[in-house]
Amino acid sequence: MKLYSGDLSPYSARVRMQIYAKGITDITLERPATFGTPKFREEHPIGRIPVLDIDGDMMPESEVIAEYIEAIYPEPSMLGATPRETAHIRTVARIGDIYIMNNMFMLSPQSRAATRNQGIVDLLGGQVVRNVKALDKMIGRDGFACMGRITMADCALVPALFLVENVLPSVGVEDPIQKNANVAAYWTAIQQNEHAAKTLGELHRGLEERREMIRNGSFEKLMAKAAAAMAEAERQ
């Protein structure tokens, strides 16, 4: 199998961390050469990464991929020992994936906008701040998100909190992590975990590459070229 991924993709990072934590060695990681082009969207209608290539059968969506990997590589388990434990893990994972990461994903273009839309910043940034506060009441107190060990909840929270720490201040919203003691303690502890650290290293590498592209103007040109190509494809 092959996982189409990218360093700065938080959804890809979620799956990569799961692969590392489970010690899976027969899923290769590759950045698709056509990503961001009409061809990629033609081949993958959602148009996003990650995509899991299973001998030519393409599976999109990080949560779906994560559940599939968990089903075919059940050991070591990243779910609970009981259905109730698993439900809790999935709840915390959804807070990371939907309530935090998705809002951050939609908010991040404002960090490089020539004119920031303050309404978008207030709406999405406010959601992130509130949801980190909610997470503070649910997160584990022992260095892991749930169950005292790495679970699928950690895999969702690590890229989500990376975005909060590194992107939220760039749109003028104060990072809420340190204002929530349980989340702050978790964030300090989980970064010492080898699998989280590896994933975070990739995310930081991708962020620095993106920032350099923004500084030298190549990112703006790339986005304009991709937008023009997509518009042309839709007219055909």
C-alpha positions as CSV (number, residue, x, y, z in Angstrom):
1,M,0.0,0.0,0.0
2,K,1.0,3.6,-0.5
3,L,-0.1,6.7,1.4
4,Y,-0.2,9.9,-0.7
5,S,0.8,12.5,1.9
6,G,2.5,15.8,2.4
7,D,4.6,17.2,5.3
8,L,2.3,20.1,6.1
9,S,-1.0,18.3,5.6
10,P,-2.4,17.9,9.1
11,Y,-4.8,15.2,8.0
12,S,-1.9,13.3,6.4
13,A,0.1,13.8,9.6
14,R,-2.7,12.1,11.6
15,V,-2.4,8.9,9.5
16,R,1.4,9.0,9.5
17,M,1.6,9.2,13.3
18,Q,-0.7,6.1,13.4
19,I,1.6,4.3,11.0
20,Y,4.7,5.1,13.1
21,A,3.0,4.2,16.4
22,K,1.9,0.8,15.1
23,G,5.3,0.1,13.6
24,I,3.8,-0.5,10.1
25,T,6.6,-0.9,7.5
26,D,4.7,-2.0,4.4
27,I,2.9,1.3,3.7
28,T,5.1,3.7,1.7
29,L,4.7,7.4,1.9
30,E,4.7,9.6,-1.2
31,R,3.8,13.1,-2.2
32,P,1.6,12.9,-5.3
33,A,3.3,14.6,-8.3
34,T,-0.1,15.9,-9.5
35,F,-1.4,17.3,-6.2
36,G,-3.1,20.6,-6.6
37,T,-3.7,20.1,-10.4
38,P,-6.9,19.2,-12.3
39,K,-5.4,15.8,-12.9
40,F,-5.2,15.0,-9.2
41,R,-8.9,16.1,-8.8
42,E,-9.8,14.0,-11.8
43,E,-8.2,10.9,-10.2
44,H,-9.3,11.8,-6.6
45,P,-12.6,13.7,-6.7
46,I,-12.3,15.1,-3.2
47,G,-9.0,16.7,-4.2
48,R,-7.3,16.4,-0.9
49,I,-4.6,14.3,0.8
50,P,-4.2,11.8,2.4
51,V,-5.2,9.1,-0.1
52,L,-4.4,5.5,0.6
53,D,-3.6,3.5,-2.6
54,I,-4.5,-0.1,-2.1
55,D,-3.3,-1.8,-5.2
56,G,-5.0,0.9,-7.3
57,D,-8.1,1.2,-5.2
58,M,-8.0,4.7,-3.9
59,M,-9.3,5.5,-0.4
60,P,-9.7,9.1,0.6
61,E,-10.4,10.8,4.0
62,S,-8.0,10.6,7.0
63,E,-10.6,9.2,9.5
64,V,-11.7,6.5,7.1
65,I,-8.1,5.6,6.3
66,A,-7.2,5.6,10.0
67,E,-10.1,3.2,10.8
68,Y,-9.1,1.0,7.9
69,I,-5.5,0.8,9.0
70,E,-6.7,0.0,12.5
71,A,-8.9,-2.9,11.2
72,I,-6.2,-4.5,9.1
73,Y,-3.4,-3.9,11.6
74,P,-5.2,-4.4,14.9
75,E,-2.0,-4.8,17.0
76,P,-0.9,-2.7,18.9
77,S,-4.5,-1.4,19.3
78,M,-5.0,2.3,19.2
79,L,-8.6,1.9,20.3
80,G,-10.1,0.9,23.7
81,A,-10.3,-2.3,25.5
82,T,-14.1,-1.9,25.7
83,P,-16.7,-0.3,23.4
84,R,-17.1,2.6,25.9
85,E,-13.3,3.3,25.9
86,T,-13.3,3.3,22.2
87,A,-16.2,5.7,22.1
88,H,-14.2,8.1,24.4
89,I,-11.1,7.8,22.2
90,R,-13.2,8.6,19.1
91,T,-14.9,11.5,20.8
92,V,-11.5,13.1,21.7
93,A,-10.2,12.4,18.2
94,R,-13.2,14.1,16.7
95,I,-12.6,17.2,18.9
96,G,-9.1,17.3,17.4
97,D,-10.2,16.5,13.8
98,I,-13.4,18.4,13.4
99,Y,-13.7,21.0,16.2
100,I,-10.1,22.2,16.1
101,M,-8.2,21.0,13.0
102,N,-11.0,21.7,10.5
103,N,-11.5,25.2,11.8
104,M,-7.8,25.8,11.7
105,F,-7.6,24.4,8.1
106,M,-10.3,26.9,7.0
107,L,-8.7,29.7,9.0
108,S,-5.1,29.3,7.8
109,P,-5.5,31.2,4.4
110,Q,-6.2,34.3,6.5
111,S,-2.6,34.2,7.7
112,R,-1.3,35.0,4.2
113,A,-4.2,37.1,3.0
114,A,-3.3,40.6,1.8
115,T,-6.4,41.9,3.5
116,R,-7.6,39.8,6.4
117,N,-11.3,39.1,6.7
118,Q,-11.8,39.8,10.4
119,G,-15.3,38.2,10.4
120,I,-13.8,34.9,9.4
121,V,-11.0,35.2,11.9
122,D,-13.4,36.0,14.7
123,L,-15.8,33.1,13.8
124,L,-13.2,30.4,13.2
125,G,-10.6,31.6,15.7
126,G,-13.4,31.8,18.4
127,Q,-14.4,28.3,17.6
128,V,-10.9,27.0,18.1
129,V,-10.5,28.9,21.4
130,R,-13.8,27.5,22.7
131,N,-13.0,24.0,21.6
132,V,-9.5,23.9,23.2
133,K,-11.3,24.9,26.4
134,A,-13.7,22.0,26.0
135,L,-10.8,19.7,25.3
136,D,-9.2,20.7,28.6
137,K,-12.1,19.1,30.5
138,M,-11.8,15.8,28.6
139,I,-8.1,15.2,27.9
140,G,-6.0,12.7,29.9
141,R,-3.9,13.8,32.8
142,D,-1.0,11.4,32.3
143,G,0.7,12.6,29.1
144,F,-1.7,10.9,26.7
145,A,-5.1,11.9,25.3
146,C,-6.8,8.8,26.6
147,M,-6.2,5.4,28.3
148,G,-2.6,6.2,29.4
149,R,-1.2,5.2,26.0
150,I,-1.0,6.3,22.4
151,T,-4.4,6.1,20.7
152,M,-6.1,7.4,17.7
153,A,-7.0,10.5,19.8
154,D,-3.4,11.5,20.0
155,C,-2.9,11.0,16.3
156,A,-5.7,13.6,15.7
157,L,-4.7,16.0,18.5
158,V,-1.0,16.3,17.6
159,P,-1.5,18.0,14.2
160,A,-4.4,19.9,15.5
161,L,-2.5,21.5,18.4
162,F,0.5,22.1,16.0
163,L,-1.8,24.3,13.9
164,V,-3.1,26.1,16.9
165,E,0.4,26.9,18.2
166,N,1.9,27.8,14.9
167,V,-0.9,29.3,12.8
168,L,-3.5,30.8,15.2
169,P,-1.2,33.7,16.4
170,S,-0.4,34.6,12.8
171,V,-4.1,35.7,12.3
172,G,-4.0,37.8,15.5
173,V,-5.6,35.2,17.9
174,E,-3.8,34.4,21.0
175,D,-2.8,30.7,21.4
176,P,-5.2,29.2,23.9
177,I,-3.1,26.2,24.8
178,Q,-1.2,27.7,27.7
179,K,-4.5,29.1,29.2
180,N,-5.8,25.6,29.6
181,A,-3.7,23.8,32.1
182,N,-4.6,20.2,31.2
183,V,-4.1,20.8,27.4
184,A,-0.8,22.6,28.1
185,A,0.5,19.7,30.2
186,Y,-0.6,17.2,27.6
187,W,1.0,19.2,24.8
188,T,4.4,19.4,26.7
189,A,4.3,15.7,27.4
190,I,3.2,14.3,24.1
191,Q,5.9,16.1,22.2
192,Q,8.4,13.9,24.0
193,N,6.8,10.8,22.5
194,E,9.0,9.5,19.7
195,H,6.1,9.0,17.2
196,A,4.6,12.4,17.9
197,A,8.1,14.0,17.7
198,K,8.7,12.4,14.3
199,T,5.3,13.6,13.0
200,L,5.9,17.1,14.4
201,G,9.3,17.3,12.8
202,E,7.7,16.6,9.4
203,L,5.0,19.3,10.1
204,H,7.6,21.9,11.1
205,R,9.7,21.0,8.0
206,G,6.6,21.5,5.8
207,L,5.8,24.8,7.6
208,E,9.3,26.2,7.0
209,E,9.1,25.2,3.3
210,R,5.7,26.9,3.0
211,R,7.0,30.0,4.7
212,E,10.0,30.2,2.4
213,M,7.7,29.8,-0.6
214,I,5.5,32.7,0.7
215,R,8.6,34.9,1.3
216,N,10.0,34.4,-2.2
217,G,6.7,34.7,-3.9
218,S,6.6,31.2,-5.4
219,F,3.6,30.1,-3.3
220,E,1.4,32.9,-4.7
221,K,2.4,32.0,-8.2
222,L,1.8,28.3,-7.6
223,M,-1.7,29.0,-6.2
224,A,-2.6,31.3,-9.0
225,K,-1.5,28.7,-11.6
226,A,-3.5,26.0,-9.8
227,A,-6.6,28.2,-9.6
228,A,-6.4,29.1,-13.3
229,A,-5.9,25.4,-14.3
230,M,-8.9,24.4,-12.1
231,A,-11.1,27.1,-13.6
232,E,-10.1,26.0,-17.1
233,A,-10.9,22.4,-16.3
234,E,-14.3,23.3,-15.0
235,R,-15.2,25.2,-18.2
236,Q,-14.5,22.2,-20.3
